């Protein structure tokens, strides 16, 4: 535990005096519609270590909400952003070398059918753009998404959401949004088992379409794993079956990899695990590693349905963001971060599953690479979600020097998603903290 003390020592009960001051100001001048996981005000960070305004240090298992894939304040990333800021900040109506180069790199990394890239700023923009392109290209207005889905907070993305907290009490959503159950096997709505169900949830999509569609379905949008729903990973082969369903029904297949791309699952894109070839691919978050950057990759035949100026973004593809994206790709290749995510993630997953054997409240441990969900329940037999316990785990981990976040349809899943630069030693230190927290809660 000595190394932990050096890297992630928390001096006093949280919040510290300066954090408390900022939190009080924030409560007065900022709306409470943003997420507040724990009473910590970040000051600076490096690698996987965050320091708050009171000087407390923490190991970061959030990656700033799965953004800082190459780690906080990577020197090469910083130099690229600084150089770009000194040269040219934004350019709307003209291409720039960095934008063209990043688009070219992304196209080269993606499946060969995705031969063009449209640069944007946020993941919500990317999913909105994908749906707009799909509707124009097909001439159809309906889009099918899934229970638990999260595709952003703009109105179109919100309408596609299958997570009620995203759209509750905002009035009518956009017409033409259909929803089907996702393969959340731990909480299967059909009460089946993945080893024997024969992907019943995929077959059930036909029933959904027959009941809800006007015969105008143009696209399906799906996440390789559901992030906001609680890091829900479908069984192997599920995404392939969805892709086949789309081909069989002449429906465009949109894969939302805003969260799962850029090494997070141990591959550059999560689609590589099943050799998927979506018609449209949304990427973001990790591509800029903290600098707002996103993109829509698609088949040129689909983009051709749009005329000049019909879809654009004021800051999308700006030189600073594109320079950050190019630096991220270089760092990932040079440091083999996807491989590191796979190696360290396997070790963490194995240890967390062993931990679950002795923690009654830890109902399910699932993940791939450096994205792991810990689902907490009141007891394993009933699988009743325990949001209160999960909140307590977040706060106790924070007090002990480990930053974790809480997600899930029921708010009962801890997300384990450190920057991809984390070492096995750092991961072991963090899991020691988590283990002590869970052991302490077991005694209470």
C-alpha positions as semicolon CSV with decimal commas, in nm:
position;residue;x (nm);y (nm);z (nm)
1;X;0,000;0,000;0,000
2;X;0,301;0,234;0,022
3;X;0,286;0,319;-0,347
4;X;-0,082;0,408;-0,317
5;X;-0,003;0,656;-0,044
6;X;0,244;0,833;-0,272
7;X;0,013;0,845;-0,571
8;X;-0,332;0,895;-0,426
9;X;-0,323;1,033;-0,073
10;X;-0,631;1,214;0,056
11;X;-0,540;1,436;0,349
12;X;-0,876;1,510;0,513
13;X;-1,242;1,425;0,490
14;X;-1,389;1,546;0,163
15;X;-1,459;1,804;0,046
16;X;-1,140;1,987;0,136
17;X;-1,160;2,360;0,221
18;X;-1,088;2,492;-0,129
19;X;-1,311;2,229;-0,292
20;X;-1,588;2,324;-0,050
21;X;-1,551;2,688;-0,149
22;X;-1,578;2,611;-0,520
23;X;-1,869;2,373;-0,465
24;X;-2,059;2,641;-0,275
25;X;-2,005;2,891;-0,558
26;X;-2,102;2,628;-0,814
27;X;-2,426;2,554;-0,629
28;X;-2,511;2,923;-0,647
29;X;-2,421;3,007;-1,007
30;X;-2,441;2,676;-1,197
31;X;-2,752;2,465;-1,256
32;X;-2,764;2,122;-1,098
33;X;-2,835;1,950;-1,428
34;X;-2,477;1,825;-1,465
35;X;-2,339;1,511;-1,303
36;X;-2,171;1,539;-0,963
37;X;-2,025;1,203;-0,863
38;X;-1,830;1,308;-0,553
39;X;-1,730;1,634;-0,375
40;X;-1,400;1,681;-0,560
41;X;-1,289;1,984;-0,761
42;X;-1,019;1,883;-1,007
43;X;-0,715;2,108;-1,045
44;X;-0,473;1,917;-1,269
45;X;-0,388;1,565;-1,377
46;X;-0,109;1,359;-1,528
47;X;-0,130;1,008;-1,667
48;X;-0,383;0,832;-1,443
49;X;-0,341;1,058;-1,139
50;X;-0,573;1,353;-1,066
51;X;-0,494;1,625;-0,812
52;X;-0,773;1,836;-0,666
53;X;-0,759;2,202;-0,559
54;X;-0,670;2,096;-0,204
55;X;-0,371;1,890;-0,316
56;X;-0,537;1,551;-0,271
57;X;-0,430;1,291;-0,526
58;X;-0,646;1,017;-0,678
59;X;-0,611;0,732;-0,924
60;X;-0,860;0,804;-1,201
61;X;-1,096;0,523;-1,304
62;X;-1,320;0,762;-1,503
63;X;-1,092;0,892;-1,782
64;X;-1,298;1,210;-1,756
65;X;-1,602;1,009;-1,873
66;X;-1,406;0,784;-2,111
67;X;-1,235;1,073;-2,288
68;X;-0,868;1,087;-2,192
69;X;-0,762;0,760;-2,354
70;X;-0,395;0,863;-2,389
71;X;-0,388;0,978;-2,028
72;X;-0,411;1,320;-1,874
73;X;-0,166;1,581;-2,002
74;X;0,032;1,354;-2,232
75;X;0,336;1,565;-2,340
76;X;0,300;1,487;-2,711
77;X;-0,071;1,566;-2,700
78;X;-0,005;1,895;-2,521
79;X;0,261;2,001;-2,772
80;X;0,028;1,930;-3,065
81;X;-0,256;2,134;-2,912
82;X;-0,026;2,422;-2,819
83;X;0,123;2,438;-3,167
84;X;-0,220;2,433;-3,330
85;X;-0,354;2,705;-3,099
86;X;-0,064;2,932;-3,191
87;X;-0,118;2,878;-3,563
88;X;-0,493;2,868;-3,640
89;X;-0,787;2,814;-3,405
90;X;-1,082;2,775;-3,639
91;X;-1,175;2,769;-4,007
92;X;-1,530;2,708;-4,124
93;X;-1,561;2,734;-4,502
94;X;-1,220;2,601;-4,606
95;X;-1,030;2,275;-4,556
96;X;-0,710;2,273;-4,350
97;X;-0,420;2,027;-4,367
98;X;-0,495;1,882;-4,022
99;X;-0,862;1,823;-4,104
100;X;-0,784;1,651;-4,432
101;X;-0,506;1,444;-4,274
102;X;-0,723;1,330;-3,983
103;X;-1,009;1,233;-4,215
104;X;-0,762;1,036;-4,427
105;X;-0,622;0,857;-4,121
106;X;-0,967;0,766;-3,991
107;X;-1,078;0,629;-4,326
108;X;-0,761;0,420;-4,345
109;X;-0,829;0,270;-4,000
110;X;-1,196;0,193;-4,056
111;X;-1,351;-0,093;-4,256
112;X;-1,294;-0,033;-4,628
113;X;-1,659;0,041;-4,703
114;X;-1,640;0,351;-4,480
115;X;-1,453;0,566;-4,730
116;X;-1,537;0,920;-4,614
117;X;-1,520;1,105;-4,279
118;X;-1,718;1,411;-4,175
119;X;-1,548;1,594;-3,886
120;X;-1,760;1,723;-3,596
121;X;-1,720;1,835;-3,235
122;X;-1,934;1,616;-3,008
123;X;-2,071;1,265;-2,999
124;X;-2,426;1,398;-3,005
125;X;-2,347;1,577;-3,331
126;X;-2,208;1,255;-3,477
127;X;-2,519;1,050;-3,396
128;X;-2,751;1,327;-3,515
129;X;-2,552;1,351;-3,840
130;X;-2,569;0,974;-3,889
131;X;-2,947;0,975;-3,857
132;X;-2,984;1,271;-4,093
133;X;-2,768;1,105;-4,356
134;X;-2,956;0,777;-4,318
135;X;-3,295;0,945;-4,356
136;X;-3,187;1,142;-4,663
137;X;-3,013;0,846;-4,829
138;X;-3,300;0,603;-4,776
139;X;-3,590;0,844;-4,806
140;X;-3,735;0,680;-4,494
141;X;-3,792;0,849;-4,159
142;X;-3,800;0,570;-3,899
143;X;-3,497;0,468;-3,692
144;X;-3,480;0,172;-3,454
145;X;-3,274;0,190;-3,135
146;X;-3,268;-0,006;-2,809
147;X;-3,381;-0,010;-2,449
148;X;-3,104;0,144;-2,238
149;X;-2,950;0,325;-2,535
150;X;-2,779;0,661;-2,499
151;X;-2,681;0,854;-2,811
152;X;-2,648;1,209;-2,678
153;X;-2,854;1,488;-2,526
154;X;-2,961;1,687;-2,833
155;X;-3,325;1,641;-2,927
156;X;-3,288;1,381;-3,200
157;X;-3,037;1,179;-2,998
158;X;-3,258;1,210;-2,691
159;X;-3,555;1,076;-2,889
160;X;-3,354;0,768;-2,980
161;X;-3,261;0,707;-2,617
162;X;-3,391;0,397;-2,445
163;X;-3,288;0,533;-2,106
164;X;-3,585;0,713;-1,954
165;X;-3,376;0,956;-1,748
166;X;-3,247;1,109;-2,071
167;X;-3,588;1,216;-2,198
168;X;-3,826;1,218;-1,901
169;X;-4,059;1,522;-1,884
170;X;-3,929;1,685;-2,202
171;X;-4,255;1,635;-2,384
172;X;-4,312;1,453;-2,714
173;X;-4,003;1,311;-2,880
174;X;-3,934;1,301;-3,252
175;X;-4,168;1,076;-3,451
176;X;-4,035;0,760;-3,610
177;X;-3,824;0,634;-3,318
178;X;-3,876;0,262;-3,251
179;X;-3,723;0,074;-2,958
180;X;-3,640;-0,292;-2,901
181;X;-3,482;-0,476;-2,602
182;X;-3,101;-0,484;-2,592
183;X;-2,914;-0,801;-2,497
184;X;-2,882;-0,712;-2,127
185;X;-2,840;-1,074;-2,029
186;X;-2,804;-1,014;-1,654
187;X;-3,152;-0,860;-1,661
188;X;-3,304;-1,032;-1,965
189;X;-3,662;-0,903;-2,013
190;X;-3,753;-1,246;-2,154
191;X;-3,607;-1,431;-1,852
192;X;-3,387;-1,641;-2,080
193;X;-3,023;-1,752;-2,068
194;X;-2,773;-1,642;-2,337
195;X;-2,639;-1,994;-2,388
196;X;-2,984;-2,129;-2,480
197;X;-3,195;-1,835;-2,603
198;X;-3,076;-1,839;-2,965
199;X;-3,070;-1,456;-2,969
200;X;-3,443;-1,438;-2,904
201;X;-3,410;-1,061;-2,855
202;X;-3,295;-1,024;-3,218
203;X;-3,588;-1,230;-3,346
204;X;-3,819;-1,014;-3,132
205;X;-3,723;-0,708;-3,340
206;X;-3,958;-0,839;-3,608
207;X;-4,244;-0,817;-3,357
208;X;-4,145;-0,462;-3,264
209;X;-4,136;-0,350;-3,627
210;X;-4,463;-0,525;-3,710
211;X;-4,635;-0,354;-3,418
212;X;-4,481;-0,006;-3,430
213;X;-4,352;0,071;-3,779
214;X;-4,547;0,244;-4,053
215;X;-4,338;0,048;-4,306
216;X;-4,086;0,331;-4,330
217;X;-3,788;0,196;-4,133
218;X;-3,460;0,330;-4,273
219;X;-3,192;0,261;-4,012
220;X;-3,092;0,093;-3,688
221;X;-2,851;0,257;-3,442
222;X;-2,679;0,055;-3,171
223;X;-2,382;0,074;-2,931
224;X;-2,132;-0,217;-2,925
225;X;-2,178;-0,205;-2,547
226;X;-2,422;0,024;-2,370
227;X;-2,232;0,281;-2,168
228;X;-2,492;0,488;-1,984
229;X;-2,712;0,182;-1,923
230;X;-2,436;0,032;-1,709
231;X;-2,153;-0,096;-1,930
232;X;-2,381;-0,366;-2,066
233;X;-2,198;-0,608;-2,294
234;X;-2,403;-0,830;-2,527
235;X;-2,303;-1,193;-2,588
236;X;-2,063;-1,279;-2,868
237;X;-2,234;-1,281;-3,206
238;X;-2,521;-1,052;-3,108
239;X;-2,394;-0,753;-3,307
240;X;-2,330;-0,975;-3,609
241;X;-2,691;-1,093;-3,591
242;X;-2,810;-0,731;-3,576
243;X;-2,601;-0,647;-3,882
244;X;-2,748;-0,945;-4,066
245;X;-3,100;-0,838;-3,965
246;X;-3,035;-0,495;-4,116
247;X;-2,905;-0,643;-4,441
248;X;-3,203;-0,879;-4,464
249;X;-3,450;-0,595;-4,411
250;X;-3,275;-0,334;-4,631
251;X;-3,206;-0,115;-4,327
252;X;-2,888;0,090;-4,276
253;X;-2,670;-0,028;-3,986
254;X;-2,538;0,262;-3,772
255;X;-2,280;0,174;-3,506
256;X;-2,238;0,431;-3,227
257;X;-1,877;0,398;-3,114
258;X;-1,852;0,743;-2,957
259;X;-1,751;0,574;-2,631
260;X;-1,612;0,237;-2,740
261;X;-1,362;0,343;-3,008
262;X;-0,993;0,437;-2,994
263;X;-0,860;0,143;-2,800
264;X;-1,108;0,134;-2,514
265;X;-1,204;-0,234;-2,562
266;X;-0,856;-0,350;-2,665
267;X;-0,906;-0,281;-3,037
268;X;-0,899;0,051;-3,223
269;X;-1,273;0,007;-3,286
270;X;-1,500;-0,231;-3,097
271;X;-1,642;-0,344;-3,432
272;X;-1,318;-0,534;-3,492
273;X;-1,417;-0,798;-3,234
274;X;-1,683;-0,935;-3,471
275;X;-1,554;-0,800;-3,802
276;X;-1,853;-0,569;-3,842
277;X;-1,903;-0,347;-4,147
278;X;-2,156;-0,080;-4,050
279;X;-2,288;0,161;-4,312
280;X;-2,225;0,453;-4,076
281;X;-1,989;0,477;-3,778
282;X;-2,003;0,746;-3,507
283;X;-1,683;0,818;-3,314
284;X;-1,584;1,075;-3,051
285;X;-1,462;1,111;-2,691
286;X;-1,125;0,929;-2,703
287;X;-1,039;1,062;-3,050
288;X;-0,949;1,402;-2,901
289;X;-0,849;1,273;-2,556
290;X;-1,000;1,576;-2,383
291;X;-1,021;1,815;-2,678
292;X;-1,380;1,810;-2,817
293;X;-1,357;1,607;-3,138
294;X;-1,595;1,369;-3,314
295;X;-1,659;1,229;-3,659
296;X;-1,907;1,042;-3,871
297;X;-1,753;0,780;-4,101
298;X;-1,981;0,651;-4,373
299;X;-2,006;0,512;-4,722
300;X;-1,959;0,786;-4,980
301;X;-2,278;0,675;-5,159
302;X;-2,471;0,782;-4,848
303;X;-2,297;1,118;-4,811
304;X;-2,369;1,178;-5,182
305;X;-2,737;1,219;-5,097
306;X;-2,650;1,557;-4,942
307;X;-2,573;1,871;-5,137
308;X;-2,300;2,129;-5,054
309;X;-2,373;2,314;-4,732
310;X;-2,665;2,093;-4,629
311;X;-2,484;1,966;-4,321
312;X;-2,200;2,144;-4,147
313;X;-2,063;2,237;-3,805
314;X;-1,921;2,576;-3,700
315;X;-1,628;2,430;-3,508
316;X;-1,634;2,074;-3,643
317;X;-1,295;1,976;-3,783
318;X;-1,126;2,285;-3,642
319;X;-0,744;2,281;-3,667
320;X;-0,691;2,250;-3,292
321;X;-0,922;1,949;-3,252
322;X;-0,780;1,778;-3,559
323;X;-0,422;1,831;-3,438
324;X;-0,526;1,670;-3,109
325;X;-0,681;1,376;-3,296
326;X;-0,370;1,321;-3,507
327;X;-0,153;1,328;-3,195
328;X;-0,382;1,075;-3,026
329;X;-0,348;0,834;-3,318
330;X;0,032;0,867;-3,314
331;X;0,049;0,811;-2,938
332;X;-0,180;0,510;-2,955
333;X;0,031;0,352;-3,227
334;X;0,369;0,432;-3,069
335;X;0,269;0,318;-2,719
336;X;0,043;0,031;-2,834
337;X;-0,233;0,152;-2,605
338;X;-0,501;-0,079;-2,743
339;X;-0,277;-0,375;-2,658
340;X;-0,216;-0,231;-2,312
341;X;-0,590;-0,190;-2,259
342;X;-0,639;-0,555;-2,347
343;X;-0,357;-0,680;-2,124
344;X;-0,429;-0,469;-1,816
345;X;-0,804;-0,504;-1,866
346;X;-0,783;-0,884;-1,860
347;X;-0,589;-0,875;-1,535
348;X;-0,839;-0,633;-1,380
349;X;-1,143;-0,830;-1,496
350;X;-1,004;-1,153;-1,352
351;X;-0,927;-0,992;-1,017
352;X;-1,265;-0,816;-0,999
353;X;-1,445;-1,143;-1,069
354;X;-1,250;-1,309;-0,788
355;X;-1,345;-1,015;-0,567
356;X;-1,712;-1,066;-0,654
357;X;-1,697;-1,423;-0,521
358;X;-1,661;-1,284;-0,167
359;X;-1,879;-0,972;-0,198
360;X;-2,247;-1,062;-0,184
361;X;-2,359;-0,720;-0,310
362;X;-2,146;-0,738;-0,625
363;X;-2,396;-0,909;-0,852
364;X;-2,223;-0,892;-1,190
365;X;-1,880;-0,806;-1,328
366;X;-1,861;-0,757;-1,705
367;X;-1,640;-0,585;-1,957
368;X;-1,368;-0,596;-2,216
369;X;-1,039;-0,410;-2,227
370;X;-1,045;-0,108;-2,001
371;X;-1,420;-0,075;-1,975
372;X;-1,565;-0,281;-1,691
373;X;-1,901;-0,256;-1,514
374;X;-1,961;-0,358;-1,153
375;X;-2,333;-0,404;-1,085
376;X;-2,439;-0,379;-0,721
377;X;-2,749;-0,549;-0,583
378;X;-2,918;-0,596;-0,249
379;X;-2,866;-0,971;-0,281
380;X;-2,766;-1,208;-0,558
381;X;-3,083;-1,413;-0,547
382;X;-3,325;-1,127;-0,618
383;X;-3,078;-0,912;-0,815
384;X;-3,261;-0,608;-0,681
385;X;-3,057;-0,301;-0,785
386;X;-2,897;-0,111;-0,496
387;X;-2,846;0,251;-0,594
388;X;-2,780;0,358;-0,234
389;X;-2,497;0,108;-0,191
390;X;-2,345;0,212;-0,524
391;X;-2,344;0,578;-0,421
392;X;-2,171;0,480;-0,098
393;X;-1,903;0,288;-0,289
394;X;-1,836;0,593;-0,509
395;X;-1,791;0,820;-0,206
396;X;-1,580;0,577;-0,003
397;X;-1,351;0,511;-0,300
398;X;-1,311;0,883;-0,347
399;X;-1,222;0,932;0,019
400;X;-0,964;0,653;-0,015
401;X;-0,802;0,803;-0,324
402;X;-0,983;0,635;-0,615
403;X;-1,219;0,818;-0,853
404;X;-1,499;0,602;-0,992
405;X;-1,828;0,694;-1,157
406;X;-2,181;0,560;-1,123
407;X;-2,405;0,478;-1,421
408;X;-2,681;0,237;-1,513
409;X;-3,052;0,222;-1,583
410;X;-3,096;0,183;-1,207
411;X;-2,792;0,390;-1,104
412;X;-2,632;0,081;-0,953
413;X;-2,326;0,022;-1,173
414;X;-1,972;0,140;-1,099
415;X;-1,776;0,210;-1,415
416;X;-1,411;0,104;-1,420
417;X;-1,255;0,288;-1,714
418;X;-0,907;0,427;-1,647
419;X;-0,693;0,598;-1,914
420;X;-0,538;0,344;-2,150
421;X;-0,187;0,434;-2,029
422;X;-0,247;0,273;-1,690
423;X;0,018;0,022;-1,585
424;X;-0,047;-0,311;-1,416
425;X;0,110;-0,172;-1,099
426;X;-0,123;0,130;-1,099
427;X;-0,421;-0,094;-1,169
428;X;-0,327;-0,324;-0,880
429;X;-0,299;-0,023;-0,646
430;X;-0,642;0,100;-0,747
431;X;-0,799;-0,245;-0,705
432;X;-0,641;-0,269;-0,360
433;X;-0,830;0,049;-0,269
434;X;-1,155;-0,083;-0,414
435;X;-1,109;-0,415;-0,238
436;X;-1,059;-0,246;0,100
437;X;-1,367;-0,030;0,043
438;X;-1,584;-0,331;-0,040
439;X;-1,444;-0,528;0,253
440;X;-1,522;-0,237;0,486
441;X;-1,878;-0,214;0,356
442;X;-1,928;-0,587;0,397
443;X;-1,858;-0,546;0,769
444;X;-2,115;-0,268;0,813
